[in-house]
Amino acid sequence: MRAVESALERYAETDRTLVRVLDGAGGFAAEYTYRQITRAARALSEELAPLVTAAGRTGVLCGNTAEFVVADLALLAARATEVPVPLAFTREQAASLLEEAEVCVVDSLGAARLAEWGREGVLPPGCRVVEVSLDALGAAAEPYAVPAADENWICKIIHTSGTTSRPKGVRIRSGGIGALIDSLHAAMPADAFARYLSVVPFSLLIEQVTGLYLVLLDGGCVTLLPPDAPLVGTSGSAVEATLPHLVTARTSAVVATPALVTALAEAARRAKEAGGDVNQALFGTDRAPLICCGGAPVHPDTLRELDGFGIPVYEGYGLSENSSVVSWNTPGARRIGTVGRPLRHVSVRLSEEGEVLVSSPSLFDGYTRPDPSACAVVDGWLHTGDLATIDEDGYLRITGRKKNVIITAAGRNVAPEWVEAQYARLPFVRAAAVVGNDLPALNGLFVIDPAIDRQEAEREIAAFGAEHLSQVERVEVVHLLSADDEAYRRLFTVTGRPVRTAIAESLLSHQPR
């Protein structure tokens, strides 16, 4: 992470704004400079140093707050292994990530969540809890300092789903994430991350990369949602609530989920029909920010429609096992329907079955526990489990997940990702997932806008399937889940990916309805 450390040396003692916090009323509740944040990080790193051994792990249980930024930079300075834990996790999921933690750093949101779970049910015996408060650390007088880099240091353990409710931990090397950051920064427009809006949890590695490290490389500022605002991916209703914040932040870049991209298309239509300037209505600026999207496919028609409004969306592909990004469309190299070309430090090829194989210096250092869903590295090539094609210009097109292909009772093969992307075009559908192995027809779970009538939703889903999908691909058994239902957190990841095992169990037991 040498580029990040160089940026910190360059900007740490400046009065540039590093963090802004929205107040929810069209303004900002707080602003913090590089000097304030980095000096607070120095003070926290010194507090943590005697509590963490060289091989120890430090849990970070924080919301998207200035305190998370302080904690992340403090652990970088302390050369401690950071284990970010999503606040949306269940007690069991959090406990599985923190089972070897020596220290757990919390902000006020994290402290409240830990109290809900019960400290004794989440943290191992002897684990110290350190509550970080920017106000308490604000008087820190010592400048930030970064020790000499160790490229093989395990700087993070990032969660990724497994076949059980206990997530796998992905071991990320400092040199690996450094190579990824250098490559990604080179692919993006100059100063694209000067004003970044963070709308998904910092516990995701991609959000740490884009919302913190690329911001630092540009000497930029990250804008955070109001503390009580739901983050995109943690609630089905968070997407609509996020749209007004795009206007207030006047952001230059944002990483969006497919659901947020779909909502932007709907908002753009409304703005156009009202006769206003679309970009001013959606972003408060004359031109759209850099909008990057990944995690699941967005229908190409939606992307083309947004292009017509002057709002290009750049889809990408990655996985934690490669320290996040593998490929990305960029303003200089974009092809709708693909996830772009591999980053400059990444090599990609396809197996005989069409599986994506990745080789790069940013590959992970293994998992914290075995799991049948684990990706294997064979002769330096990561077997991702994703199926794809590569066109003559090197653009990667993901076609499905090797283990997700549905084989119906009639022996027909269906790629669920493609079917789900079709149904996601319905304006009231926030997310969709289909199952159908050994079943006579596909079952579908649709997360819907709470305002729509359920019977009307079922009619529109049926009509859409009849018009746009073949009989094999059409959902015949519909299950509905309101976007404000707490079950959403259990059935979909924060990036919007279906938790297929949990959904299959739920649908096949006729729950939820």
C-alpha positions in Angstrom: 0.0 0.0 0.0 2.9 2.3 -0.7 0.9 4.7 -2.9 -1.6 5.2 0.0 1.2 5.8 2.5 2.8 8.3 0.1 -0.5 10.1 -0.2 -0.8 10.2 3.6 2.7 11.7 3.9 1.7 14.3 1.3 -1.6 15.4 2.7 -1.7 14.4 6.4 -0.8 17.8 7.8 -3.0 19.8 5.5 -6.3 21.5 6.2 -8.0 19.8 3.2 -11.3 18.3 4.1 -11.0 14.5 4.3 -14.5 13.6 5.7 -17.8 15.3 5.5 -21.0 14.0 7.2 -24.4 14.9 5.8 -27.1 16.1 8.2 -30.1 14.8 6.3 -31.5 18.3 5.8 -29.5 19.4 2.8 -26.3 20.4 4.6 -23.4 19.0 6.6 -23.4 18.0 10.2 -19.6 17.9 10.5 -16.4 18.2 8.5 -12.9 16.9 9.4 -9.5 17.8 7.9 -6.7 15.5 6.9 -4.8 16.8 10.0 -7.6 16.0 12.4 -8.3 12.5 11.1 -4.6 11.5 10.8 -3.6 12.8 14.1 -6.5 11.0 15.7 -5.4 7.9 13.9 -1.9 8.3 15.3 -3.3 8.6 18.9 -5.5 5.5 18.4 -2.6 3.5 17.0 -0.5 4.2 20.0 -3.4 3.2 22.3 -3.8 -0.1 20.4 -0.1 -0.9 20.0 0.4 -2.6 23.5 -2.9 -4.5 23.1 -2.2 -6.3 19.8 0.5 -9.0 19.1 2.3 -9.2 15.8 0.0 -12.0 14.5 -3.1 -10.7 16.3 -6.4 -9.6 14.8 -8.3 -6.4 15.5 -12.0 -6.4 14.9 -13.5 -3.1 13.6 -17.2 -2.8 14.4 -18.1 0.6 13.1 -20.7 2.2 10.8 -19.8 4.5 7.9 -18.5 7.1 10.2 -15.4 9.3 10.6 -14.4 6.9 13.4 -14.1 4.1 10.9 -11.7 6.1 8.8 -9.7 6.9 12.0 -9.7 3.2 13.0 -8.6 2.0 9.5 -5.7 4.5 9.3 -4.7 3.7 12.9 -4.5 0.0 12.2 -2.5 0.7 9.0 0.0 2.7 11.2 0.1 0.0 13.9 0.6 -2.8 11.3 -2.3 -4.6 12.8 -4.6 -7.0 10.9 -8.0 -5.4 10.5 -11.2 -7.5 10.6 -14.1 -5.3 9.5 -17.5 -6.6 10.7 -20.8 -5.6 9.0 -23.3 -4.2 11.5 -26.0 -6.0 9.6 -24.5 -9.4 10.5 -26.2 -11.7 12.9 -24.6 -12.6 16.2 -23.4 -15.9 14.8 -21.8 -14.3 11.7 -20.1 -11.6 13.8 -18.8 -14.2 16.3 -17.3 -16.3 13.5 -15.2 -13.4 12.2 -14.1 -12.2 15.6 -13.3 -15.6 17.1 -9.6 -14.9 17.2 -9.7 -11.1 17.8 -7.5 -9.7 20.6 -9.1 -6.2 20.4 -12.4 -4.9 19.0 -12.6 -1.2 18.0 -16.1 0.2 18.0 -17.7 3.6 17.3 -21.1 4.5 18.9 -23.0 2.5 16.3 -20.8 -0.5 16.8 -21.0 -0.3 20.6 -24.8 -0.3 20.3 -24.8 -3.3 18.0 -22.4 -5.2 20.2 -24.8 -4.6 23.1 -27.7 -5.9 21.1 -25.8 -9.1 20.2 -24.4 -9.5 23.7 -20.6 -9.1 24.1 -20.1 -12.5 25.6 -21.8 -14.1 22.6 -19.6 -12.4 20.0 -16.2 -11.7 21.4 -13.7 -14.4 22.6 -12.6 -14.4 26.2 -10.0 -11.7 26.9 -10.8 -9.6 23.9 -10.6 -5.9 24.8 -13.1 -3.4 23.5 -11.8 0.1 22.6 -14.3 2.7 21.8 -13.0 5.4 19.4 -14.4 8.9 19.5 -13.1 11.5 17.2 -14.0 14.2 19.6 -12.0 12.5 22.4 -9.0 12.1 20.0 -9.3 15.5 18.5 -6.7 17.1 20.7 -4.0 14.7 19.6 -0.8 16.7 18.9 1.5 14.2 17.1 1.5 14.0 13.3 0.6 10.7 11.6 3.5 8.3 10.9 3.7 5.2 8.8 6.4 2.6 9.5 8.3 0.8 6.7 6.1 -1.3 4.6 6.0 -5.1 4.7 4.4 -6.3 1.5 3.5 -9.8 2.9 1.8 -8.4 6.0 -1.8 -9.6 6.3 -3.4 -6.2 6.5 -7.1 -7.3 6.4 -9.4 -10.3 6.8 -12.5 -9.7 4.7 -15.7 -11.6 5.0 -17.2 -13.5 2.1 -20.1 -15.9 2.1 -19.8 -19.6 2.5 -22.2 -22.6 2.4 -23.2 -22.1 6.0 -24.3 -19.0 8.0 -20.6 -18.5 9.1 -18.7 -16.4 6.5 -15.3 -17.3 5.3 -12.4 -14.8 6.1 -10.3 -13.8 3.1 -6.7 -13.0 4.1 -5.5 -9.8 2.2 -1.8 -9.0 1.8 -0.6 -5.4 2.0 1.3 -5.8 -1.3 -1.7 -7.4 -2.9 -4.1 -4.6 -2.1 -1.4 -2.1 -3.0 -1.0 -3.6 -6.5 -4.8 -3.4 -6.9 -5.1 0.2 -5.8 -2.2 1.3 -8.1 -3.8 -0.4 -11.1 -7.3 0.8 -10.4 -6.2 4.4 -9.8 -4.3 4.4 -13.1 -7.5 3.2 -14.9 -9.8 5.9 -13.5 -10.0 9.6 -14.7 -7.8 12.1 -12.9 -9.3 13.5 -9.7 -12.4 11.3 -10.1 -12.4 10.6 -6.4 -12.0 14.3 -5.3 -15.6 14.2 -3.9 -16.7 10.7 -3.2 -20.1 9.7 -1.7 -20.1 6.5 0.4 -23.5 4.7 0.3 -22.5 1.1 1.0 -20.9 -0.3 4.1 -17.2 0.3 4.7 -17.0 -3.3 5.9 -16.9 -4.2 2.1 -13.3 -4.2 0.7 -14.4 -2.4 -2.5 -15.7 0.5 -0.4 -12.5 0.7 1.5 -10.6 0.8 -1.8 -12.8 3.4 -3.5 -14.2 5.3 -0.6 -10.9 5.7 1.3 -7.8 4.7 -0.5 -8.6 6.1 -4.0 -9.9 9.3 -2.2 -6.5 9.6 -0.4 -4.6 9.2 -3.7 -6.6 12.1 -5.2 -6.2 14.2 -2.1 -10.0 14.1 -2.0 -12.9 14.1 0.4 -15.3 11.3 1.3 -18.9 12.3 2.1 -20.8 10.1 4.6 -24.6 9.6 4.9 -26.3 10.8 8.1 -25.6 8.4 10.9 -29.2 7.3 11.1 -29.5 6.8 7.3 -29.7 3.1 6.1 -26.8 2.1 3.9 -27.6 0.7 0.5 -27.7 -3.1 0.7 -28.6 -3.3 4.4 -32.3 -2.6 3.8 -34.5 -3.0 0.8 -35.8 0.5 1.3 -32.4 2.3 1.6 -32.1 2.9 -2.2 -34.9 5.5 -2.4 -33.8 7.2 0.8 -30.3 7.6 -0.7 -31.3 9.5 -3.9 -31.6 13.0 -2.2 -28.2 12.7 -0.7 -26.6 12.5 -4.2 -27.9 16.0 -4.8 -26.5 17.4 -1.5 -23.1 15.7 -1.8 -22.6 16.9 -5.4 -20.4 13.9 -5.7 -17.7 13.3 -8.3 -17.8 9.5 -7.9 -20.0 6.8 -6.2 -20.0 3.0 -6.2 -23.6 1.9 -6.7 -25.4 -1.4 -6.4 -27.6 -2.6 -9.3 -30.7 -1.6 -7.3 -29.4 1.9 -7.0 -28.7 2.1 -10.7 -32.2 0.9 -11.4 -33.6 3.6 -9.1 -31.5 6.2 -10.8 -33.0 5.2 -14.1 -36.5 5.7 -12.7 -35.6 9.0 -11.1 -34.1 10.2 -14.5 -37.4 9.3 -16.2 -39.4 11.3 -13.7 -37.0 14.3 -14.0 -37.2 14.2 -17.8 -41.0 14.0 -17.8 -41.1 17.1 -15.4 -39.1 19.0 -18.0 -36.0 19.6 -15.8 -32.3 19.1 -16.3 -31.8 15.4 -15.4 -28.2 15.8 -14.0 -29.2 18.8 -11.9 -32.2 16.9 -10.5 -30.3 13.8 -9.6 -26.9 15.1 -8.7 -27.1 18.8 -8.3 -24.4 19.3 -11.0 -24.2 19.8 -14.7 -22.7 16.4 -15.4 -23.1 13.0 -13.9 -20.5 11.7 -11.5 -18.4 8.6 -12.2 -20.8 5.8 -11.3 -19.3 2.4 -10.9 -21.4 -0.7 -10.3 -20.7 -4.4 -9.6 -22.0 -7.3 -7.6 -24.7 -8.4 -10.0 -25.6 -7.6 -13.6 -27.6 -4.5 -14.7 -29.8 -5.1 -17.7 -28.1 -3.6 -20.8 -31.4 -1.8 -21.7 -31.3 0.1 -18.4 -27.7 1.1 -19.1 -28.5 2.3 -22.6 -31.4 4.3 -21.2 -29.2 6.0 -18.7 -26.7 6.8 -21.5 -29.5 8.6 -23.2 -29.9 10.8 -20.1 -26.2 11.5 -20.1 -25.5 9.2 -17.1 -23.1 6.5 -18.1 -22.6 3.6 -15.6 -19.4 1.6 -15.5 -19.8 -2.0 -14.6 -17.0 -4.1 -13.2 -16.3 -7.5 -11.8 -14.2 -8.7 -8.8 -14.0 -10.8 -5.8 -12.3 -10.6 -2.4 -9.9 -13.3 -3.4 -8.3 -10.8 -5.8 -8.3 -8.0 -3.2 -11.6 -6.9 -5.0 -11.5 -5.7 -8.6 -10.5 -8.0 -11.6 -11.9 -5.9 -14.5 -13.8 -2.7 -15.0 -15.3 -0.6 -17.7 -13.8 2.9 -17.7 -14.6 6.2 -19.6 -11.9 5.3 -22.1 -12.8 1.7 -22.5 -16.4 0.7 -22.1 -18.7 -1.9 -23.6 -22.3 -2.3 -22.3 -23.1 -5.8 -21.4 -19.6 -6.6 -20.3 -17.6 -6.0 -17.0 -14.8 -4.4 -18.9 -11.2 -5.4 -19.5 -8.9 -6.8 -16.8 -6.9 -4.2 -14.9 -3.3 -3.8 -16.0 -1.9 -6.1 -13.3 -4.4 -8.9 -13.8 -4.3 -11.8 -16.3 -7.5 -13.6 -17.1 -8.2 -16.7 -19.2 -11.0 -19.2 -19.5 -10.9 -22.9 -18.7 -12.4 -25.4 -21.1 -15.7 -25.1 -19.3 -15.7 -21.3 -19.6 -14.7 -20.7 -16.0 -12.9 -17.4 -15.2 -9.3 -18.0 -14.1 -7.3 -15.1 -12.6 -3.6 -14.6 -12.0 -2.3 -11.4 -10.4 0.0 -10.1 -7.6 -3.2 -9.1 -5.7 -4.4 -12.6 -5.1 -5.3 -13.4 -1.5 -3.3 -15.4 1.0 -5.9 -18.1 1.7 -9.0 -18.4 3.9 -9.4 -18.4 7.7 -11.5 -21.6 7.5 -12.2 -24.3 4.9 -15.5 -24.2 3.1 -16.9 -26.2 0.1 -17.5 -22.9 -1.7 -13.9 -21.8 -1.5 -12.0 -20.8 -4.6 -8.9 -22.8 -5.3 -5.6 -21.5 -6.6 -3.9 -24.0 -9.0 -0.5 -23.2 -10.5 -0.9 -19.5 -9.7 -4.4 -19.3 -11.2 -7.5 -18.5 -9.1 -10.5 -20.7 -10.1 -13.3 -18.2 -9.5 -16.3 -20.4 -10.2 -17.7 -17.7 -12.5 -18.6 -18.5 -16.1 -17.8 -16.0 -18.9 -16.8 -15.2 -22.4 -14.1 -12.9 -23.6 -14.6 -11.0 -26.9 -12.0 -10.2 -29.5 -11.2 -6.9 -27.8 -10.6 -8.5 -24.4 -13.9 -7.5 -22.8 -15.1 -9.9 -20.2 -18.8 -10.9 -20.2 -20.0 -12.9 -17.1 -22.7 -15.4 -18.0 -23.3 -17.1 -14.7 -22.0 -18.9 -11.7 -20.7 -22.4 -12.3 -22.3 -23.8 -9.1 -25.5 -21.8 -9.5 -26.7 -23.2 -12.8 -30.3 -24.6 -12.2 -31.2 -28.0 -13.7 -35.0 -28.3 -13.6 -36.9 -31.6 -13.2 -37.3 -31.5 -17.0 -33.5 -31.5 -17.4 -33.3 -27.9 -18.7 -30.4 -25.7 -17.7 -31.1 -22.1 -16.5 -28.6 -19.4 -15.5 -30.4 -17.7 -12.6 -28.3 -14.5 -12.8 -29.7 -13.7 -16.3 -33.3 -14.4 -15.3 -33.0 -12.2 -12.2 -31.6 -9.3 -14.2 -34.7 -9.5 -16.4 -37.1 -9.3 -13.6 -35.1 -6.5 -11.9 -36.3 -4.2 -14.7 -39.7 -4.1 -13.1 -39.8 -0.7 -11.4 -41.2 -2.0 -8.1 -38.8 -4.9 -7.8 -35.8 -4.1 -5.5 -34.2 -7.5 -5.9 -35.0 -10.9 -7.3 -33.8 -14.5 -6.8 -34.8 -17.7 -8.5 -34.5 -21.4 -7.6 -35.6 -24.5 -9.4 -33.2 -27.5 -9.1 -35.2 -30.7 -9.6 -38.5 -28.6 -9.6 -41.0 -28.7 -12.5 -40.9 -24.8 -12.7 -38.9 -21.9 -11.4 -39.7 -20.4 -8.0 -38.9 -16.7 -7.6 -38.4 -14.4 -4.6 -39.2 -10.8 -5.4 -38.3 -8.0 -3.0 -40.9 -5.3 -3.7 -41.6 -1.7 -2.9 -43.7 -1.7 0.2 -46.2 0.8 -1.4 -47.3 -1.6 -4.2 -50.3 -3.8 -3.8 -49.2 -7.5 -3.7 -51.9 -8.8 -6.0 -50.9 -6.1 -8.5 -47.3 -7.0 -8.1 -48.0 -10.7 -8.9 -50.0 -9.8 -12.0 -47.2 -7.6 -13.3 -44.6 -10.2 -12.6 -46.6 -12.8 -14.5 -47.3 -10.5 -17.4 -43.6 -9.5 -17.6 -42.5 -13.2 -17.7 -45.0 -14.1 -20.4 -43.8 -11.2 -22.6 -40.0 -11.3 -22.0 -38.9 -14.8 -21.0 -39.2 -18.3 -22.4 -41.3 -20.9 -20.7 -38.2 -22.5 -19.2 -36.9 -19.2 -17.8 -40.2 -17.8 -16.6 -41.0 -17.8 -12.8 -44.2 -19.8 -12.3 -44.3 -19.7 -8.5 -44.0 -16.2 -7.1 -43.0 -15.4 -3.5 -43.1 -11.7 -2.4 -41.1 -10.0 0.3 -41.6 -6.3 1.2 -38.4 -4.3 1.0 -38.8 -3.2 4.6 -38.9 -6.8 5.9 -36.0 -7.7 8.2 -35.6 -11.0 6.3 -34.0 -9.0 3.5 -30.7 -8.9 5.5 -30.7 -12.6 5.8 -31.5 -13.4 2.2 -29.4 -10.9 0.3 -25.8 -9.7 0.8 -25.0 -6.0 1.2 -24.1 -5.9 -2.5 -27.5 -7.3 -3.4 -26.4 -10.8 -4.2 -28.8 -13.5 -3.3 -27.8 -15.9 -0.5 -29.0 -18.8 -2.5 -28.9 -21.6 0.1 -31.0 -19.5 2.6 -33.4 -18.4 -0.2 -33.9 -22.0 -1.5 -34.6 -23.2 2.1 -37.0 -20.3 2.6 -38.9 -20.7 -0.7 -39.1 -24.5 -0.6 -40.6 -24.3 2.9 -43.1 -21.7 1.5 -41.5 -18.9 3.5 -41.7 -15.9 3.1 -44.9 -15.4 1.2 
